[in-house]
Amino acid sequence: MINSGKKIVVIGGGTGVFTVLSGLKNYFKNLTAVVTMADDGGSTGILREEFGILPPGDVRRALIALSNSDNKILSELFNYRFHEGSGLRGHNFGNLMLTALERITGNFQEAVQQSGKILSVEGRVVPVTLGNIRLVAELDDGAVISGETNIDIPKHDGRLKIKKVWLSPQADLNIVARDAILKADAVIIGPGDLYTSLIPNLLVRGMKDALRKSRGKVIYFVNVMTKFGETNGFRASDFYEKIESYVGEGTIDYVVVNNKKPRPERLRPYVMEKAEFVEIDRESGAWKGGKPMLVASDLMRSRGMIRHDSEKIAKMIRKLL
């Protein structure tokens, strides 16, 4: 049964937002995806450079996740990537369509809304900011890395820890996103790459204040696996404490962690990626005092890549609400 009353906001980017929205749309009608505008890799990066538009990649994924069109070919078309042609190779059709709609409407947010109508989206997809931002990181050795894709796929020594990240230039929270967060019954952060999919949203000026003033529960889903170059050696509390440092103490109500360890044969391919299973450190002081409340459950896909299962996430959110 779909709940049309509860208002749910999902904050993030990449495959994490797609996973959460894909599960939630089967149970909730009033969904808003607030997506990062820091992506600058691949097709998105090229379109940003050549057309000066905001990054369409994470918006495209969220739109596809929320699409309720009976015509499945539409979603496939929107996600289609060209593999031939010197000019089109590597581009997603959906990215090109959002670029064209931005030119037609003269407004990126309007382009997103029109794309949503074409895909029969149930809910909203909202850019976290309408500012043209870049993600910048400082490493432990003092080196400064500019660009989300250079942090996501490190050309530097990925063993170096990220000391801090910021936006250049600073930008304001989209007023539509702010309104949705303030009125939400639940705000979901994650799962997703910590520094390149989640924190860029939290860095936008006004986000911290909106989360603290939201009437809803703020729920953070910790990743199942670490990511080389971003979260090497992180345990559950390390993920939470980094998020807390950007949103403020006492803002997060629940931290949800997967407690089902994959079989050794499923972990084997991740050795090459230098990725590790995220352990729950229940003894950490992060969980003392009752807020945030640590919630541990089997949230993992039963087969394939080691990621969150969209249905398990949706059921957990329903339970917490």
N, C-alpha and C positions, 0 to 999 in steps of 0.2 A: 504494500500500500504506500503510495507516494504522499509525503507530508508537504502540503502547500503552504503551511504557516511558518515553519521555522526558516529563518534566514541564515544561510551559511556562506561565509567568505573563505576562499582558499587562496593563500599567498605563496608564490613560488615561481618556478620556471622549469623548463625542460620536461623530462619524462615524469617527474614527480607529480606535477600538477595534472598531467594527463591521467595518471593512475588514480589519483584521488577523485577527480571529477567523473571519470568513467564509472566508478562505483557509486558515488553519491547520487548521480542523476537517476538511478533506479529507485531512490527512496525520498529524495527531496526535489522540490520544484523550484524553490527560490534560491538559486545558486549564483554567486558572483566570483569570478576568477580574477584576482589582482596579480598581474604578471610583470616580471622584471623587464626593464628596458635597457639592460646593460650588455646584452648579447652583441658580439661583433665578429663572429666567426662564420666561415662558409658562405652560403648564399646570402644570409642576413648581412654579413659584413660587407659584401660587395655592393648590395643595394643601399646600404647606409652611406658608403663612400660615393657611389655614382649618382644617387638621387637625393641624398640628404634627408631620408625619411627615418622615422623611428624604427627599431628592429622588429620585423614581422614574425620571426621564427617561433617564439614562445606563444605569441598570440595565436598563430596558426594551429599549434598543438592543442591549445585550450578550446578553440572553436570546434575542432574535430571531435574532441572528447565530449562536448556538450551538444553535438549535433543529434537531432532526433528525426532527421530526414529518412523516409522509407527508401529513398533512392541511395543505396550504399555507394553507387558509383561516384556520387558527389563528393563524399568523404575521401574516396580513393583518388579522385581527381585533384582535390585540394592538397593532398599529401604527396602527389606524384613528383618524383625527382627526375629531371632530364639527365640522360647519360651520354647524349651525343650533342654535337654542335659546339663550335668554339665560343659562341656567345651565351648559349643556354645551359651548357654542361654544368651540373652541380646545383642548379637552381630548382627550388620547389615551385610548382605551379601556384600554390596558395600564396607564397611570398610575392610572386609576380602579380597576382591578382590584387593583393592588398596594396601593393605599390601603385598599380593602375587606379584603384579606387581612391587612394589618397590624392592622386593627381586630379581625378574627376571631381571629388567632393571638396578638395582643398583642406582637408582636415583628417588626421590619422584616426582619431577617435570615431569620427563618422564613418570612415572606411571600415573600421572594425565592426560597427553596428550593421552596416550594409552587408558585410560578409556573413554576419550572424543570421540575417534574414534569408540569404541565399541557402545557407546550410540548415535552416530551421532549428536554430539553436534555442534550447530551453534554458534560460538564464542569461548572464551577462559576462562578457570578457572586457576587462578594464586595464589599460596601461597604468602601472603604478605611478608614473609621472609622464608629463608631456614634454619634459626637458630633454635635450640631446646630451646624454651623459656618457662618460667612460668610467670604467672601473679601474682603480689603481691599487696596487698592493705593495707594502714594504716587507721585505724578508728579514729574517734574523740577522743576516750579515750586513744589513743596511741597504741592499740593492732595492731599487724601485722598479716594479713591473707594471707596465701600462697596457690595458686592454684585457677584457674578459677571457678571450680565447688564449692569450698568452699565460694566463693564470690557470685556466682549465686544462690546457695541454702544455705543460712546462717545458720550455727550451733551456731553462736554468736547471740547477741541481734541485730536483724535486724533494730531496731529503731535508732541505732547508724549511723551517717552519715559517708560516705567514705571521708576521707581527701585528699588522693592522691593514685594513682596507678602507678606501674612501672613494667618493664620487668626484669626478672633475668634468665640468663644474658641478657645484652643489645644485640640487633641484628640489622643487616642492612637490609634495604629495598631490596627486590628482584629486580634485575636489569630489569627483564621483566615487573614487575609491574610499576617500575619507568618510563620506556619508554612509557607504555600505558597511564599513567597519564599525562605525558608531552604533548602527542599528542592528548589527548581527546578533544572532543567538549563539553562534559559535564562529570563531576565527581559527582556521587551520593553517599552521605553518609547516611546510615540508610534506613528505620527505623531499630531498633534493641535495645537490652539491652545496655544501655549506657556504663557501665563499663566493661561488659564481652563480648560484640559482636562488639562494635564500637571503643572505645578508645584503645584497644590492637593494632589495626591497626595503629592508629595515634601515638603510642609510638615508633614504629619502627624507628630507626635512618635513616633519609633521607626522611621520609614521609612528614614532615612539609615543607621542601624545595621543594619537588616535587609538592605539592599542590599549593604553592605560585607561582611557575613558570609555572604551567599548563596554556595552552592557552585557555582552556575551562572554562565554568561556573561551579562553585562548588555549589551544591545544597544539603542542609541538610533537611531530613524529620524527624520531631519530632514524637516521639511515641504517640499513641492514649491514652495509659494508663500508669500510673506509675508502678514501680516494687518494692515490699517490699524488703528492704535490700540494694537497690541501689538508687532509686530516690523518696523516700518517700516525699510527699508534693510538688513535683516539679511542676512548671508551665512552659509554653513554653519557657520563657526567661531563666529559670534555666538550661534547657537542652542545649539551644544554648550557654550560657556563659561557660558551662563546656567544650563543644566541642571547642569553641574559645580559651580557655586557653591552649589547646594542639596543635591547628593548627596556632594560631596567629591571631591578630586583622586584619580585612580586607580581610581575605582569603575566607570566605563564602560569596557568592553572594546572594543566596536566602535561606530563612528558611521557609519551607512549613509545615503548621500546619492544622490538621483536625479541622473543626469548627462545625461538626454535633454531637450533644450530644446524646448518646444512650438512649433509653427508660429505665425507672427505672427497669423494669423486666429483661433487659439484663445486667444491672449493678449489680443486686443482687448477682449473684454467685461470683463476684469479692470482695465482702465484706470480705469473708473468707480468701481471698488471700491478704487482706490489700492493694489492688490496687485501684487507683482512676483515674477518667477521667482527662486528662491534659487540663487545662483551658488556654485560650489565654489571657495573660496580656498585652493588647495593650498599656497600660500606661507606660510600662517599658522603661527605658532609652536605653535598648538594641536595640530598633528599631529606635532611633532618628538618623538623619543624612542620612538616605536612604540606608545605607549598613551595614548589609545585608537588603535586602528587605523582609519584612514579607508578606507571601502569605497564605491566609486562604481559605480553600475550604472543601467541603464534600469529604473525602477520605476514609470513613469507609465502611466496608462490611455491606450489608443490613441485614444479618442474621448470626447466628452462633457466634463464638468467636469474641470479639471486637478487630479487627485488621484492618490494611490497606487493601483496595481492590486493587488487582494487576492492573486491567484495569484502575481504576481511577488514580493510580500513573502514569501509562504509558501515559495517556492523559495529565496529568499535566506536565510531562517532555517534551512532544511534544510541548505544549503551551509555556513553558519557553524557548525552543530552537527556 
